[in-house]
Amino acid sequence: MPTQRLRRLGGLERYLATHHFLGLETCIVTSARYTSPENTPLTEAVIFPALKALIETHAPLGIRLEGRPDSVDVAFARLATVDLSRVVEFSETTDLQEALEKQLGRPFEDTRTDQPLWRVEVLPDNTILFAVHHAIADGLSTAAFHRALVQALQTTSHTPCSPSVLVPNLPLLLAIEDITNIRLSMSTTLGLIWDALPPKRWKKAHSAWTGHPVPLRLLLQTRVRLLQFEPSAATKFADTCRAHGATVTSTLYILAVCTLSRLLLNDTPRNAPVYKTTPVDLPISLRGLTNTPPDVLCNHVSSCRTFPPLNPEFSWSQAAAFAAELKGVHKKRAREGLGLIRWIAGNLPGFMMGLLGRKRMYGLIISNLGRVKVQVPELPTDTDTDGGKWELDEMFFVHSDTFTGPALGMNIVGDPTGRLNICLRWGEQSVDVAFVEAFISTFRDSFNGLLA
């Protein structure tokens, strides 16, 4: 059936579409367990009507790409229909970690077919994995999907419906570059020029830990480990952060750098490179600048790069200072960071493939979606629905950018029950498994130590 061309991709969207097309990433995945007092299983009769409601509300769930993803003319096109029987998979997998790794190993094979740029996997315990192409959704969008789905489950009838959903004529949000100013300031431009001038030994990156170099042979294999802190511990942690003038994000940032510092300073063999810092990638939402509501599926995000010194000693004053920086200078840098894409827009494939065989740009990435809250819709007493009261818990999210991306990633989300859930992710060839296991153990002990 014919599709309708909507608009060309913006700079960030085209960057991510090219990244996926070259095989350097696959998707973002966010999982959540759905519970109801009746322990209702998520069958087709239950979930298809709810997903139909989402497709009829959120434009990105009914689009695909038109044209080569790495070309300047690539555009979004509206599908005529979405076949839920091809999008939803009912799996027998009971291991969430295994299911996440499996999804992270599955790219969207051809983004120009009649398939949308997302998929859902339903596990036996009612856990839903939402995997989505990064060009149409950022991390906060994946949380918005689960919020919208749990609300739709409460307002739709559990009666069988056709798996073929007609895609309505919904407007697609503008690209972020068309909504906010991403022009580089003079200070940022001069800083970039200065960084390009000194010899290699003067640069921060020369003495920075970034894991193993990017392999020459393209092989994307993402591994994950799941770490959870119960609501009581998470609440105490957040309260302690506030008492010291810090935030959860800034404290986890300092804690992660301290953990990495301890491992590197204690386990570095003789004659190994002496590391002084690690570059950290910090995704920052720009929805506040674009006035985009939290329930919208879009890609209004950027990131900033920091070079914290390796220091094994945790400091609350550093956590508080970094919290202030996140609200000010780092948000400005993140917005301007989108402007850098223009410098390489003429040869995105060349830039990306040129990273193979080289030192990574980042050692860590720390991404925090914050606390996910679900508002239960108020329904009239005569509403014809048997949805019941559905809730979310056990949320995790993760991104597959592990081949040329940061050596180790921390993806953080607080679920509606109050738990703090962290997904550690790394590439098969970016760091050793033993190093990750040591990081997790040390980080957990340090986290609990702050609560003592």
C-alpha positions as CSV (number, residue, x, y, z in Angstrom):
1,M,0.0,0.0,0.0
2,P,1.3,3.5,-0.7
3,T,3.0,5.6,1.9
4,Q,3.0,9.4,2.4
5,R,6.2,11.3,2.6
6,L,6.2,13.5,5.7
7,R,9.5,15.4,6.0
8,R,13.3,15.1,5.7
9,L,15.2,13.9,8.7
10,G,16.9,16.6,10.8
11,G,20.7,16.5,11.5
12,L,20.5,14.4,14.6
13,E,17.9,12.0,13.1
14,R,20.0,11.5,10.0
15,Y,23.1,11.0,12.1
16,L,21.3,8.2,14.0
17,A,19.8,6.7,10.9
18,T,23.2,6.5,9.3
19,H,24.7,5.0,12.5
20,H,22.1,2.3,12.3
21,F,22.5,1.7,8.6
22,L,26.2,1.1,9.0
23,G,25.6,-1.5,11.6
24,L,27.1,0.6,14.5
25,E,23.9,0.3,16.6
26,T,20.6,-1.5,16.5
27,C,18.0,0.1,18.9
28,I,17.1,1.4,22.2
29,V,15.2,-1.1,24.5
30,T,13.2,-0.3,27.5
31,S,11.5,-3.1,29.5
32,A,8.8,-3.0,32.1
33,R,6.7,-5.6,33.9
34,Y,2.9,-5.0,33.8
35,T,0.9,-6.1,36.8
36,S,-2.8,-6.2,37.6
37,P,-4.8,-7.3,40.6
38,E,-6.4,-10.1,38.5
39,N,-3.0,-11.3,37.2
40,T,-4.3,-10.9,33.7
41,P,-1.9,-12.3,31.1
42,L,-1.0,-10.1,28.2
43,T,-2.5,-12.0,25.3
44,E,-3.3,-10.6,21.8
45,A,-6.9,-9.8,23.0
46,V,-5.4,-7.6,25.8
47,I,-2.5,-5.9,24.2
48,F,-3.5,-5.4,20.6
49,P,-6.4,-3.0,21.4
50,A,-4.0,-1.0,23.6
51,L,-1.3,-0.9,21.0
52,K,-3.9,0.2,18.4
53,A,-4.8,3.1,20.6
54,L,-1.1,4.1,20.8
55,I,-0.6,3.9,17.0
56,E,-3.7,6.2,16.6
57,T,-2.2,8.7,19.0
58,H,1.6,8.8,18.4
59,A,2.8,9.5,14.9
60,P,6.3,8.0,15.2
61,L,4.7,4.5,15.7
62,G,3.3,4.6,12.1
63,I,6.3,5.7,10.1
64,R,9.3,4.3,8.3
65,L,12.3,5.7,6.4
66,E,12.1,6.6,2.7
67,G,15.4,6.7,0.8
68,R,18.9,5.5,1.7
69,P,19.3,6.1,5.5
70,D,22.8,7.6,4.9
71,S,21.7,10.1,2.2
72,V,20.9,13.8,2.7
73,D,17.4,13.2,1.2
74,V,16.3,10.4,3.5
75,A,12.8,11.2,4.8
76,F,10.1,9.9,7.2
77,A,7.1,8.4,5.4
78,R,3.7,7.5,6.9
79,L,2.7,3.8,6.6
80,A,-0.8,3.0,5.5
81,T,-1.2,0.3,8.1
82,V,0.7,-1.4,10.9
83,D,0.4,-5.2,11.2
84,L,0.6,-6.0,14.9
85,S,1.1,-9.7,14.3
86,R,4.4,-8.8,12.7
87,V,5.4,-6.3,15.3
88,V,4.5,-8.2,18.5
89,E,6.4,-11.3,19.6
90,F,5.2,-13.6,22.4
91,S,8.3,-15.2,23.8
92,E,9.0,-18.1,26.2
93,T,12.2,-16.4,27.5
94,T,12.2,-16.0,31.3
95,D,15.6,-14.4,31.7
96,L,15.3,-10.6,31.2
97,Q,19.0,-10.1,30.8
98,E,19.0,-12.7,28.0
99,A,16.0,-11.1,26.4
100,L,17.6,-7.6,26.4
101,E,20.8,-8.9,24.9
102,K,18.8,-10.6,22.2
103,Q,16.9,-7.5,21.3
104,L,20.1,-5.4,21.3
105,G,21.5,-7.9,18.7
106,R,18.6,-7.3,16.3
107,P,18.8,-4.3,14.0
108,F,15.8,-3.2,11.9
109,E,16.9,-5.1,8.8
110,D,15.4,-2.8,6.2
111,T,14.0,0.5,7.4
112,R,12.3,1.1,4.0
113,T,9.8,-1.7,4.1
114,D,6.2,-1.7,5.2
115,Q,7.3,-2.4,8.8
116,P,7.4,0.4,11.5
117,L,10.6,1.3,13.3
118,W,9.7,-0.4,16.5
119,R,8.7,-3.8,17.9
120,V,7.5,-5.4,21.1
121,E,8.4,-8.6,22.9
122,V,6.1,-10.0,25.6
123,L,7.6,-12.4,28.2
124,P,5.7,-15.0,30.2
125,D,5.7,-12.8,33.3
126,N,4.0,-9.9,31.5
127,T,7.3,-8.1,31.0
128,I,7.2,-6.0,27.8
129,L,10.3,-5.1,25.9
130,F,9.9,-2.1,23.6
131,A,12.7,-1.9,21.0
132,V,12.8,1.2,18.8
133,H,15.0,2.8,16.1
134,H,16.9,5.6,17.7
135,A,16.1,8.0,14.8
136,I,12.5,8.3,16.0
137,A,12.8,8.1,19.8
138,D,15.1,9.1,22.6
139,G,15.3,7.4,26.0
140,L,12.5,9.5,27.5
141,S,10.3,8.5,24.6
142,T,10.7,4.8,25.5
143,A,9.5,5.6,29.0
144,A,6.6,7.6,27.5
145,F,5.6,4.5,25.4
146,H,5.3,2.4,28.6
147,R,3.3,5.1,30.4
148,A,1.0,5.4,27.4
149,L,0.6,1.6,27.1
150,V,-0.3,1.0,30.7
151,Q,-2.8,3.8,30.5
152,A,-4.3,2.3,27.3
153,L,-4.6,-1.1,29.0
154,Q,-6.8,0.5,31.6
155,T,-9.1,2.2,29.1
156,T,-9.5,-0.4,26.3
157,S,-11.7,-3.5,26.2
158,H,-10.1,-6.9,26.2
159,T,-11.8,-8.1,23.0
160,P,-10.1,-9.4,19.9
161,C,-9.4,-6.8,17.2
162,S,-7.8,-7.0,13.8
163,P,-4.0,-7.0,13.9
164,S,-4.0,-4.6,11.0
165,V,-4.2,-1.0,12.2
166,L,-4.9,1.9,9.9
167,V,-2.4,4.7,10.5
168,P,-4.2,8.0,11.0
169,N,-3.0,11.3,9.5
170,L,-1.1,12.6,12.5
171,P,1.4,15.5,12.3
172,L,5.0,14.6,13.0
173,L,6.9,16.8,15.3
174,L,9.6,19.0,13.8
175,A,13.3,18.0,14.1
176,I,15.0,19.6,17.1
177,E,17.2,21.7,14.8
178,D,14.1,23.4,13.5
179,I,12.7,24.2,17.0
180,T,15.7,25.5,18.9
181,N,18.9,27.4,18.2
182,I,21.9,25.0,17.9
183,R,24.4,27.6,16.6
184,L,27.8,27.4,18.2
185,S,28.8,30.2,20.4
186,M,32.2,32.0,19.7
187,S,33.7,30.5,22.9
188,T,32.7,27.0,21.9
189,T,34.1,27.4,18.4
190,L,37.4,28.8,19.7
191,G,37.6,25.9,22.2
192,L,37.2,23.4,19.4
193,I,39.9,25.1,17.4
194,W,42.2,25.2,20.4
195,D,41.7,21.5,21.1
196,A,42.7,20.7,17.5
197,L,46.0,22.6,17.8
198,P,48.1,21.1,20.6
199,P,50.3,18.0,20.0
200,K,48.8,14.7,21.1
201,R,50.6,14.5,24.4
202,W,48.9,17.8,25.6
203,K,45.4,16.7,25.0
204,K,43.2,15.3,27.8
205,A,42.3,12.3,25.6
206,H,45.9,11.1,25.5
207,S,45.9,10.2,29.2
208,A,42.2,9.1,29.3
209,W,40.9,5.6,29.9
210,T,38.4,4.6,27.2
211,G,38.6,0.8,27.4
212,H,39.8,-1.3,24.5
213,P,40.3,0.4,21.1
214,V,37.5,0.1,18.5
215,P,38.0,-3.1,16.6
216,L,38.8,-3.0,12.9
217,R,36.2,-5.7,12.1
218,L,32.6,-4.7,12.6
219,L,30.9,-7.0,15.1
220,L,28.2,-5.5,17.3
221,Q,27.6,-7.6,20.4
222,T,26.2,-5.8,23.4
223,R,26.2,-7.4,26.9
224,V,24.2,-6.3,29.9
225,R,24.0,-6.8,33.7
226,L,21.1,-5.6,35.8
227,L,21.5,-3.9,39.1
228,Q,18.5,-3.0,41.4
229,F,18.1,-1.0,44.6
230,E,14.8,-1.5,46.5
231,P,12.5,1.5,47.1
232,S,13.7,2.1,50.7
233,A,17.3,2.3,49.6
234,A,16.5,4.4,46.5
235,T,14.4,6.9,48.6
236,K,17.1,7.2,51.3
237,F,19.7,7.7,48.5
238,A,17.7,10.5,46.9
239,D,17.0,12.2,50.3
240,T,20.8,12.0,51.1
241,C,21.6,13.6,47.7
242,R,19.2,16.5,48.3
243,A,20.6,17.0,51.8
244,H,24.0,17.5,50.3
245,G,22.8,19.9,47.6
246,A,23.3,17.2,44.9
247,T,21.0,15.2,42.6
248,V,20.7,11.5,42.0
249,T,22.3,12.0,38.5
250,S,25.3,14.0,39.8
251,T,25.9,11.6,42.7
252,L,25.8,8.5,40.5
253,Y,28.2,10.3,38.1
254,I,30.8,11.0,40.8
255,L,30.2,7.5,42.3
256,A,30.8,5.8,38.9
257,V,34.0,7.8,38.2
258,C,35.3,6.9,41.7
259,T,34.5,3.2,41.1
260,L,36.3,3.3,37.8
261,S,39.2,5.1,39.4
262,R,39.6,2.5,42.2
263,L,39.7,-0.3,39.6
264,L,42.2,1.4,37.4
265,L,44.5,2.5,40.2
266,N,44.5,-0.8,42.0
267,D,44.6,-3.2,39.0
268,T,46.9,-1.4,36.5
269,P,49.9,-3.6,35.8
270,R,53.4,-2.2,35.8
271,N,54.5,-0.4,32.6
272,A,50.8,0.1,31.6
273,P,49.6,3.5,30.6
274,V,49.1,6.0,33.4
275,Y,45.5,7.2,33.2
276,K,44.5,10.6,34.6
277,T,40.9,11.0,33.4
278,T,38.1,9.3,31.6
279,P,35.8,11.0,29.1
280,V,32.2,10.7,30.1
281,D,29.2,11.1,27.7
282,L,26.2,12.6,29.4
283,P,22.9,12.5,27.4
284,I,20.8,15.5,28.3
285,S,17.2,16.0,27.4
286,L,16.4,19.3,25.6
287,R,12.6,19.0,25.9
288,G,12.7,22.0,28.2
289,L,14.2,24.1,25.5
290,T,11.8,22.8,22.8
291,N,8.7,22.9,25.1
292,T,8.0,19.3,24.3
293,P,5.8,17.4,26.8
294,P,7.1,14.3,28.4
295,D,4.4,12.1,26.8
296,V,5.6,12.8,23.2
297,L,7.7,10.3,21.3
298,C,10.5,12.3,19.6
299,N,14.3,12.7,19.6
300,H,14.9,15.9,21.5
301,V,18.2,15.0,23.2
302,S,21.8,15.8,23.0
303,S,24.9,15.1,25.2
304,C,27.9,16.8,26.6
305,R,31.4,15.5,27.1
306,T,33.2,15.8,30.5
307,F,36.7,14.9,31.5
308,P,36.6,14.2,35.3
309,P,39.9,13.4,36.9
310,L,40.4,9.8,38.2
311,N,39.9,10.1,41.9
312,P,39.0,7.1,44.1
313,E,37.7,9.2,46.9
314,F,34.0,10.2,46.8
315,S,33.1,13.8,47.6
316,W,29.7,15.3,48.3
317,S,31.0,18.7,47.4
318,Q,32.0,17.4,43.9
319,A,28.5,15.9,43.5
320,A,26.9,19.2,44.5
321,A,29.1,21.2,42.2
322,F,28.4,18.9,39.3
323,A,24.7,19.1,39.9
324,A,25.0,22.9,39.4
325,E,27.0,22.4,36.2
326,L,24.4,20.1,34.8
327,K,21.7,22.8,35.1
328,G,23.9,25.4,33.5
329,V,27.0,25.0,31.4
330,H,26.5,21.4,30.4
331,K,23.0,22.0,29.2
332,K,24.3,24.8,27.0
333,R,27.1,22.6,25.7
334,A,24.6,19.8,24.9
335,R,22.4,22.2,22.9
336,E,25.4,23.5,21.0
337,G,26.7,19.9,20.5
338,L,23.9,19.4,18.0
339,G,25.5,22.1,15.9
340,L,28.7,20.0,15.5
341,I,26.8,17.5,13.3
342,R,26.8,20.2,10.6
343,W,30.6,20.0,10.4
344,I,30.5,16.3,9.4
345,A,27.0,16.2,7.7
346,G,28.6,15.9,4.3
347,N,30.3,12.7,5.0
348,L,28.7,10.9,8.0
349,P,29.6,7.4,6.8
350,G,33.3,8.4,6.4
351,F,33.4,10.0,9.9
352,M,31.7,7.0,11.6
353,M,33.7,4.3,9.8
354,G,36.9,6.3,10.4
355,L,36.6,5.5,14.1
356,L,37.4,1.8,13.5
357,G,40.7,0.8,14.8
358,R,41.1,4.0,16.9
359,K,40.9,4.9,20.5
360,R,37.4,5.4,21.8
361,M,36.1,8.9,22.4
362,Y,34.5,7.9,25.7
363,G,35.2,5.6,28.6
364,L,31.7,6.0,30.2
365,I,28.2,7.0,29.4
366,I,25.8,7.8,32.2
367,S,22.1,8.2,31.1
368,N,19.4,8.7,33.7
369,L,15.7,8.8,32.7
370,G,14.7,9.8,36.2
371,R,11.7,8.5,38.1
372,V,8.9,7.2,35.8
373,K,5.4,8.0,37.2
374,V,2.1,6.8,35.8
375,Q,-1.1,8.8,36.1
376,V,-4.1,6.5,36.4
377,P,-6.8,8.0,34.1
378,E,-10.1,9.0,35.6
379,L,-12.9,7.0,33.9
380,P,-16.6,7.7,34.0
381,T,-18.6,5.1,35.9
382,D,-20.4,4.1,32.7
383,T,-17.2,3.6,30.7
384,D,-17.3,0.3,28.6
385,T,-14.0,-1.1,29.5
386,D,-12.6,-4.2,31.3
387,G,-9.1,-2.9,31.5
388,G,-8.7,-3.0,35.2
389,K,-6.0,-1.4,37.2
390,W,-2.6,-2.0,35.6
391,E,0.7,-0.9,37.0
392,L,4.4,-0.9,36.0
393,D,7.5,-2.1,37.8
394,E,10.9,-3.6,37.1
395,M,11.8,-1.0,34.5
396,F,15.2,-1.1,32.7
397,F,16.5,0.7,29.6
398,V,19.6,0.3,27.5
399,H,21.1,1.5,24.2
400,S,23.2,-0.6,21.8
401,D,25.9,2.0,20.9
402,T,28.7,-0.2,22.1
403,F,30.9,-0.8,19.1
404,T,32.4,2.7,18.5
405,G,30.7,4.2,21.6
406,P,31.7,4.4,25.2
407,A,33.5,1.3,26.7
408,L,31.0,1.0,29.6
409,G,27.5,2.4,30.0
410,M,25.2,3.0,32.9
411,N,21.5,3.4,32.0
412,I,19.4,4.4,35.0
413,V,15.7,4.6,35.6
414,G,13.5,4.8,38.6
415,D,10.3,2.8,38.2
416,P,6.9,3.7,39.6
417,T,7.3,1.5,42.6
418,G,10.3,3.5,43.7
419,R,13.1,1.1,42.8
420,L,16.3,2.4,41.2
421,N,17.2,0.2,38.3
422,I,20.6,0.3,36.5
423,C,21.5,-1.5,33.4
424,L,25.2,-1.9,32.9
425,R,26.1,-2.4,29.2
426,W,29.3,-2.9,27.3
427,G,30.5,-4.2,24.0
428,E,32.0,-7.7,23.6
429,Q,35.3,-6.1,22.6
430,S,35.2,-2.8,24.6
431,V,36.1,-4.1,28.1
432,D,36.6,-7.5,29.7
433,V,33.8,-9.2,31.5
434,A,35.9,-9.5,34.7
435,F,36.4,-5.8,34.7
436,V,32.6,-5.2,34.5
437,E,31.9,-7.6,37.3
438,A,34.4,-5.9,39.5
439,F,32.9,-2.5,38.6
440,I,29.4,-3.7,39.6
441,S,30.6,-5.2,42.9
442,T,32.6,-2.0,43.8
443,F,29.8,0.3,42.7
444,R,27.2,-1.6,44.7
445,D,29.3,-1.5,47.9
446,S,30.0,2.2,47.4
447,F,26.3,3.0,46.9
448,N,25.3,1.2,50.0
449,G,28.2,2.8,51.9
450,L,26.6,6.3,51.3
451,L,23.5,5.0,53.0
452,A,25.3,3.8,56.1
